[in-house]
């Protein structure tokens, strides 16, 4: 089941990518329902869009690379009891929004180069607390690493877990905005944030049983 889904999605991604050579703009819509889901999407040029919904009994994996500006990734991963994993790489002036829900573990690795990138934020540069990037694990842990370079970037993140919430965020170049809310029932919350010059960081951590650790370097 998972092999068939993977083949279809890769074909969709390559077809969209080829059409983008003429149109200089790509759109990939991915819908996967199965035991194990995998999707690999590579887009060139500017103004690309990825809309992905993965629903699995075991695990989901999404790998997106967008080369250019003004692109968007909208990711939704739902898992019964195992793993959600996402890897996203973007250029400048891009938006990523993700929601991961599972009874197991969520993981995400996001890299955004250059300027004015958004994760769980709105285009005016403010944090969208009504719809931040979300990782929710009913009986597991959440893990996220994020690197934004170039300055003028914004991140809004919400993590809710039963074991551990961990976030490592680096915003380079100055004039960045960061907002993180971590809520934990049975474990600990950990945040490490590195910002360079003229930045804003708002951190809220709630651990009902374990401890909270926040390290912010500005």
N, C-alpha and C positions, 0 to 999 in steps of 0.2 A: 504493500500500500504506500509506504513512504517513498519507495523508489519511483513509482509512477508519478506521484505528486511532484517530486523533485524535477523529473524530466520535463513535465509540462511547464513549470514555473521558469526553468532555465530557458526554455524555448520562447516563452513570452518575453522575458527580459531581453534576449538577443534580438528578437523581432523589433521590439520597441527601440532598442539601441540603433539598429540599422536605419529605421525610418527617421531617426533623429539626425542622420547625416544630411538629410535634405531639409528638415524642418528646424534643426538646431534647438529642438525642445522635445523632451521625452516624458511619457507617462506610463508607469507600470502599476497595474492593479493586481494584487495577489490575494487569493482566497484559498486557504488550505485547511482541510479537515481530515484528520487521520490519526494514526498511532504516533508516528514520528514525522515532523515536517521540516523541510529545509528549503531555503530560497536564497539565491545569489543574484544580485542585481548590480549592473555596472552601467552608468549613464555618463555620456559626454555632453559638452556644451552647457548653456545656461538655461534656467527656467525649467528644471526637471522636477518631476513629482513621483513619489512612491507612496501608494496606499496599500498597506499590508495587514491582513487579518489571518492569524494562525491559531487554530484550535486543535489541541492534541491530547491524547490520553497519556503519552509518555513525555516527549520533549519537542520544543520548537527552536529553530535556529534561523536567524535572518542576518545576511551580510549585504550591506549596501555601500557602494562607493559612487559618489557623485562628484564629477570634475567640472567646476564652473561656478557660477554665481546664481543667486536668487532661486535656489532649489529647496525642496521640501520633502521631509520624510514623516509620514504619519503611520505609526506602528501600534498594532494591538496584538498581544500574545496572551492566550488563555490556555492553562494547563491544569490537568487533574491533580497529579501528584508528583511530578518530577521537575524538569528544568525548562526555563525560558532563557534564551540567550540571544542578544542582539549586538551586532558590531556595525557601527555607522561611521563613515568618513565623508566629510564635506569640505568644500572650498569656502568662499567668503559670502557674507550676506545670505545665510541659509537658516532654515528653521527645521528643528527636529522636535517631534512630540511622540512620546511613547507611553504605553500603558501595558504593564506586565502583571498578570494575576495567576497565582498558582497556590497549591498546598505544599509545594516543594520549595525550589530556589529560583530566584531571578538574578540575572546578571546582564550588564550592559557596558559596552565600551564605545565611547563617542569621541571622535576627533574632528574639530572644526578649525580650519586654517584661516588666517587673515582676519578680516574685520567684520563687526556687526552681525555676529551669529547669535541665534536664539535657541534655547532648549527649554520647553515648557514655559514660553513667554509670548508676549504679543509684539506686533511689529513696531509699536511706538517705543519699545525698549523697556516696558514695565513687566513685572512678573505677573503671570496669569494664575492667581491662586484659585480661580474657579476651575482651571484645567491645567495644572502643572504636569510635568513628567511624573508618572506614578509607577511605583513598584510595590505590589501588595502580595505578601505571602502569608497564608493562613496558618501554616505549620512549618515554616522554614525561614530562610534568610534572604536578604537583598544585598546586592553588591553593584556599585557603579563607579567607573572611572571616566573622567571627562577632562579633555584638554582643549582650551580655546586660546588661540593666539591672535595678536594683532590689535586688540583693544576694542572697546565699545560693545562687548558681548554681555548677554544676560542669561541666567539660569534660574529656573524655578523647579524644585524637586520635592516630591513627597514620597517617603518610604514608610511602610507599615509592615512589621514582621513579628513573628513569634519567637525567633531566636536572635539573629544579629542583623542590624542595619549598618552598612559600611559605605561611605562615599569618599572618594578622593577626587578633588576638583582643582584644576589649575587654570587660572584666567590671566593671560599675559598681555602686556601692552598698555594697560591703564584704562580708566573710565569704564570698568566692568561692574555689573550688578549681580549679586548672588543671594538667593533665598532658599533655605533648606529647612524642611520640617520632617523630623524623624520620630516615629511612634513605635514603641516596642513593648510587647506583653511579657515575654519571658527571658529576654536576653539583654544585649547592650546596644547602644548607639555610638557610632564612631564617625567623625567627620574631620577630614584634613583639607584645608583650602589654602591655596597660594594665589595671591593677587599682587599686582605690581603697579601701585601709584594711582591715586584718585578713585579708589574703588569703594563699593558699598557691600556689606555682608550682613544678612539677617538670618540668625540661626535659632531654631526652636527644637529642643530635644525632650522627649518624654519617655522614660523607662520605668515601667511599673514594678519591675523586680531588679533588673541589673543596673548598670552604670551608664552615664553619659560622658563622652569624651569629644571635645571640639578643639581643634587647633587651627587658628586662622593667622596666616602670615600676610601682612600687607606692607 
